[in-house]
Amino acid sequence: MENISPALLHWFHANHRILPFRSDPTPYHVWLSEIMLQQTRVSAALPYYERFLAALPDIPALAACEEEKLHKLWEGLGYYSRVRNLQKAAKLVCAQYGGELPADYDALRALPGIGDYTAGAVASIAYGEKRPAVDGNVLRVYARLYAVREDILKSAGRKRITKLAEETIPGDRPGDFNEALMDLGAEVCIPKHPRCAACPLRAFCEASRLGIEAELPVRTKKKPQTEWQAACAIVERDGRFLLHRRPPKGMLANMWEFPMALAPEAEESRTALEKLLGGRAGELRWTLTHVFTHRIWHMRAYDMETACAPSGEDWRWFTREELRQIPLAGPHARLAAIV
């Protein structure tokens, strides 16, 4: 164990990724980047990170941001509960800590949307606290390094690896150590074909010694995604388009979407859409398959000239320019781009 930290930090010094939140690792920057990078590739998140910070440069600005503007800044990143929890936490930080994240792991962990990993990342990188930050990359690295055969997605496997991480993290450079593990998992100890020849920890790796690196980590197989047929309507009146606001709770909460009906079969979804709007689906204008974590939408958008707008404040008409300003639900932003 005593050999791991020096070897990894030496490698990190020469090979670390240049990232904007590392060049200025304030607590807010580290927190925001870690929330954005959950379920999102670094290359995809970076433009959002830059734009978000330009609009909301500190925690008080985030706390005071209007909901629609906040969702628009996040549009396209998905997993919108992340940004809602981000703002909830920002409001608490303003109320309880004067607008600055607390320099304490347990206090961080108590904030909405901050779990063990994010609290460990902020505490170690921004405040120098000796705390591990165990994410998927770190689970994979340690599973191979110590030949851990427990399922890393189950409690026993995660607890064992967290304990190993606690034992190996150095007290003098915990943030660098955690970032080095992240980079090692992202660049070298990758899921399917680990680049063992380039690994600074190969001499200490039990999986490499046993020749089982391709078999690890052990992970529970994910359930297959449910697939839905989504019929959408393009309804235009005098240069305005009919949209619907999704419910305030659940998937894509409070986001705007074109009128849509979901069903197991395509014809069933089209019929449901026609019933919803009291019209007939016309020309097929657009198709898209959009993959979420647990479901897949096979989307078809039709012109509907004879549709009637349902009553209620969750239905509104928007100009093309306004479509660019409102937060659109997932793939509906791509539909808006073609109308």
matplotlib code that plots the C-alpha trace (Angstrom):
import matplotlib.pyplot as plt

x = [0.0, 2.8, 4.1, 0.8, 0.6, 4.1, 3.9, 0.4, 1.2, 4.4, 2.4, -0.2, 2.3, 3.4, 0.1, -2.8, -5.6, -5.8, -9.3, -10.6, -11.9, -8.5, -6.7, -9.0, -10.3, -12.5, -15.1, -17.9, -16.0, -15.1, -18.7, -20.3, -17.9, -18.5, -22.2, -22.0, -19.7, -22.1, -23.3, -21.7, -18.4, -15.8, -15.8, -19.5, -19.7, -17.0, -19.0, -21.9, -19.5, -18.0, -21.5, -23.0, -20.1, -20.3, -24.0, -23.8, -20.3, -20.9, -23.2, -25.5, -26.1, -27.0, -29.4, -31.1, -31.4, -34.9, -36.0, -36.5, -33.0, -31.5, -33.0, -32.0, -28.4, -28.6, -30.6, -29.0, -27.0, -30.0, -30.6, -32.3, -32.7, -29.0, -29.5, -32.6, -30.6, -27.7, -29.9, -31.6, -28.1, -27.0, -30.0, -29.1, -25.5, -26.5, -28.9, -26.5, -22.9, -22.9, -22.8, -19.6, -19.6, -18.7, -15.1, -16.3, -17.1, -20.1, -21.6, -21.2, -22.7, -25.8, -26.6, -29.1, -27.7, -24.3, -23.4, -20.3, -18.4, -19.1, -18.5, -15.2, -14.2, -15.0, -13.5, -10.2, -9.7, -10.9, -10.2, -7.4, -9.3, -8.2, -11.3, -11.6, -13.8, -15.1, -16.8, -17.1, -13.5, -12.1, -14.2, -12.8, -9.2, -9.3, -11.2, -8.3, -5.5, -6.6, -8.4, -11.7, -14.2, -17.3, -19.8, -18.8, -22.4, -23.5, -22.9, -20.2, -18.0, -18.4, -17.6, -14.5, -13.1, -14.0, -12.0, -9.0, -9.2, -9.3, -6.2, -4.2, -5.0, -2.1, -2.6, -0.5, -2.0, -5.5, -7.0, -4.2, -4.5, -8.2, -7.9, -5.0, -7.3, -10.0, -7.6, -6.1, -9.6, -10.6, -7.4, -5.6, -7.6, -10.6, -13.6, -13.2, -9.6, -7.4, -4.1, -2.0, 1.3, 0.9, -0.3, 2.0, 0.5, 1.0, 3.8, 1.4, -1.7, -3.1, -5.4, -2.5, -0.4, -3.1, -4.0, -7.7, -7.8, -10.3, -12.6, -12.8, -14.6, -17.6, -20.8, -24.5, -26.0, -28.3, -31.9, -32.8, -34.2, -37.9, -38.7, -41.6, -43.0, -43.4, -45.7, -45.1, -47.1, -45.9, -48.8, -48.3, -50.6, -49.6, -45.9, -46.4, -46.0, -48.0, -46.0, -46.8, -45.0, -44.2, -45.4, -43.4, -42.2, -40.7, -38.7, -37.8, -39.9, -41.2, -39.5, -41.4, -42.1, -44.0, -47.4, -46.5, -48.1, -46.2, -47.3, -45.8, -46.7, -46.2, -49.8, -51.1, -49.0, -50.2, -53.8, -53.3, -51.8, -54.7, -57.1, -55.2, -55.3, -58.6, -56.9, -55.3, -51.6, -50.4, -47.0, -44.2, -41.6, -38.9, -37.7, -35.3, -34.3, -33.4, -31.7, -32.2, -30.6, -33.6, -35.8, -35.7, -38.0, -38.5, -39.8, -41.9, -43.1, -46.1, -47.6, -51.1, -53.0, -56.4, -55.3, -57.0, -54.9, -56.0, -57.0, -54.8, -51.7, -49.4, -50.2, -48.8, -47.8, -44.3, -42.6, -39.5, -37.4, -39.0, -38.3, -34.6, -35.1, -37.2, -35.9, -36.9, -37.3, -34.4, -34.8, -37.5, -34.7, -33.6, -37.2, -37.4, -34.3, -36.1, -39.4]
y = [0.0, 2.4, 2.1, 3.0, 6.7, 7.7, 5.8, 7.2, 10.8, 10.7, 9.5, 12.1, 14.9, 14.0, 12.8, 14.7, 16.1, 19.9, 20.9, 24.3, 23.3, 22.0, 25.2, 27.1, 24.5, 26.6, 24.7, 25.9, 25.0, 21.5, 20.9, 22.1, 20.0, 16.9, 17.2, 17.8, 14.9, 12.4, 10.2, 12.7, 12.5, 15.2, 16.4, 16.8, 18.6, 21.2, 23.6, 23.5, 24.1, 27.2, 28.6, 27.8, 29.6, 32.6, 33.0, 32.0, 32.7, 32.0, 30.1, 33.2, 33.7, 30.0, 30.2, 33.2, 32.0, 31.7, 28.1, 28.4, 30.1, 27.4, 24.6, 26.3, 26.4, 22.7, 21.7, 18.8, 17.5, 15.4, 14.0, 17.3, 16.3, 17.1, 20.8, 21.1, 19.6, 21.9, 24.9, 23.5, 23.0, 26.5, 28.1, 26.1, 27.2, 30.8, 30.5, 28.5, 29.1, 32.6, 31.5, 29.4, 25.6, 24.2, 22.9, 19.7, 16.3, 15.6, 19.0, 18.7, 15.2, 16.6, 18.9, 17.9, 16.0, 15.5, 11.9, 10.2, 10.6, 14.3, 15.2, 13.3, 15.1, 18.6, 17.9, 16.5, 18.6, 22.0, 21.7, 19.1, 16.8, 13.2, 11.6, 9.2, 9.9, 6.6, 6.7, 4.1, 4.7, 4.2, 1.1, -0.4, 0.5, -0.9, -4.0, -4.8, -3.6, -5.9, -8.5, -7.8, -10.4, -9.0, -7.2, -3.5, -2.4, -4.1, -2.9, -5.5, -4.8, -1.0, -1.0, -3.1, -0.8, 2.3, 0.9, 0.2, 3.7, 5.1, 3.1, 4.1, 7.8, 10.0, 12.7, 15.3, 15.3, 13.7, 15.8, 15.1, 11.4, 11.3, 13.1, 10.8, 7.8, 9.4, 10.0, 6.5, 5.0, 7.3, 6.9, 3.7, 1.3, 1.5, -0.9, -3.4, -3.3, -1.9, -0.4, -2.3, -1.6, 2.1, 1.7, 3.1, 0.6, -2.5, -3.8, -3.7, -5.0, -8.3, -8.7, -8.2, -10.7, -13.3, -12.4, -11.7, -7.9, -8.4, -10.3, -7.5, -5.7, -7.9, -5.9, -6.8, -6.9, -4.0, -4.6, -4.1, -0.6, -0.4, 0.9, 3.3, 4.7, 8.4, 10.3, 14.1, 16.9, 20.0, 22.4, 25.9, 28.8, 32.3, 31.5, 30.1, 26.5, 24.6, 23.1, 21.4, 21.7, 18.4, 17.7, 19.3, 15.9, 12.9, 12.6, 15.9, 17.8, 21.2, 21.1, 22.1, 19.5, 19.3, 17.5, 13.9, 10.5, 7.4, 3.8, 0.4, 0.4, 3.2, 3.2, 3.2, 6.3, 8.1, 7.3, 8.6, 11.8, 12.4, 11.8, 14.2, 17.0, 16.3, 16.3, 14.0, 13.4, 14.5, 14.3, 12.6, 15.4, 13.9, 10.7, 10.1, 7.3, 8.8, 6.6, 7.4, 5.4, 3.2, 3.7, 4.4, 6.6, 5.9, 9.3, 10.4, 14.0, 14.8, 18.0, 18.5, 21.3, 20.6, 20.1, 21.9, 23.1, 21.4, 23.8, 24.6, 26.7, 23.8, 24.4, 27.5, 28.9, 30.0, 31.7, 30.2, 32.7, 31.8, 28.2, 29.0, 30.6, 28.1, 24.8, 22.0, 18.4, 16.2, 15.4, 18.0, 20.6, 18.7, 18.7, 22.5, 23.0, 21.7, 23.5]
z = [0.0, 0.8, -2.8, -4.5, -3.6, -4.7, -8.0, -8.8, -7.9, -10.0, -12.9, -12.3, -12.3, -15.8, -17.3, -15.6, -17.8, -18.1, -17.0, -16.1, -12.7, -11.8, -12.7, -10.3, -7.8, -5.6, -3.6, -6.0, -9.1, -7.8, -6.7, -9.9, -12.1, -10.1, -10.3, -14.1, -14.6, -13.0, -15.9, -18.4, -20.3, -19.6, -23.2, -23.2, -19.9, -20.4, -22.6, -20.1, -17.3, -18.9, -19.9, -16.5, -14.6, -16.9, -16.1, -12.4, -11.2, -7.5, -5.1, -4.3, -8.1, -8.4, -5.4, -6.9, -10.4, -12.0, -12.6, -16.4, -16.8, -14.6, -16.7, -19.9, -18.8, -18.0, -21.2, -23.0, -20.0, -18.8, -15.3, -14.4, -10.7, -10.5, -11.2, -9.0, -6.1, -7.0, -6.5, -3.3, -1.8, -2.9, -1.1, 2.1, 1.8, 1.5, 4.5, 6.7, 5.6, 4.2, 0.6, 0.9, 0.9, 4.4, 4.8, 6.4, 4.8, 7.1, 6.5, 2.7, 2.8, 4.5, 1.5, -1.2, -4.1, -2.4, -1.8, -0.4, -3.7, -4.2, -0.6, -0.7, -3.9, -2.6, 0.8, -0.6, -3.7, -2.4, 1.3, 1.6, 3.9, 3.8, 2.3, -0.6, -3.6, -4.8, -8.1, -10.9, -12.1, -8.6, -8.0, -11.2, -10.4, -6.9, -7.9, -10.3, -8.0, -5.2, -7.2, -5.5, -6.6, -4.9, -7.0, -7.0, -7.4, -4.2, -0.6, 0.3, -2.7, -2.4, 1.3, 0.8, -1.9, 0.1, 3.0, 0.7, -0.6, 2.9, 3.7, 0.7, 0.4, 1.6, 4.2, 2.4, -1.1, -0.9, -3.6, -6.1, -5.2, -5.9, -9.2, -10.1, -9.5, -11.7, -14.5, -14.2, -14.5, -17.4, -19.4, -18.5, -16.3, -18.7, -18.6, -21.5, -22.6, -19.8, -21.0, -18.5, -20.3, -19.5, -15.9, -13.2, -10.7, -12.8, -10.5, -7.6, -9.4, -8.2, -11.2, -13.6, -11.7, -12.0, -15.6, -14.7, -15.3, -18.2, -15.8, -13.2, -11.9, -11.2, -11.8, -11.7, -15.2, -15.8, -16.6, -20.3, -21.0, -21.7, -25.1, -26.0, -29.2, -28.9, -31.3, -31.3, -32.9, -34.6, -34.3, -35.7, -35.6, -36.9, -36.4, -32.9, -31.8, -29.2, -26.3, -23.1, -19.7, -18.1, -14.5, -11.6, -10.4, -12.2, -15.4, -17.1, -14.5, -15.5, -18.9, -22.1, -24.8, -28.1, -27.6, -27.2, -26.5, -25.4, -26.1, -26.7, -30.4, -32.9, -34.2, -30.7, -29.8, -32.9, -32.1, -28.5, -29.8, -32.2, -29.3, -27.1, -29.6, -31.4, -34.8, -37.4, -37.6, -41.1, -42.7, -40.8, -40.3, -38.0, -36.4, -33.6, -31.2, -27.8, -25.2, -21.5, -18.7, -18.1, -21.2, -24.9, -26.9, -30.6, -31.6, -34.6, -35.2, -37.4, -38.7, -37.2, -38.8, -37.3, -33.7, -30.7, -27.8, -24.5, -21.7, -18.8, -17.9, -18.9, -22.5, -24.3, -27.7, -28.4, -31.3, -32.9, -31.0, -27.7, -28.4, -28.2, -24.8, -22.8, -21.3, -23.6, -22.4, -23.6, -27.3, -27.8, -28.2, -31.3, -32.7, -32.0, -34.2, -37.3, -37.1]

ax = plt.figure().add_subplot(projection="3d")
ax.plot(x, y, z, "-o")
ax.set_aspect("equal")
plt.show()
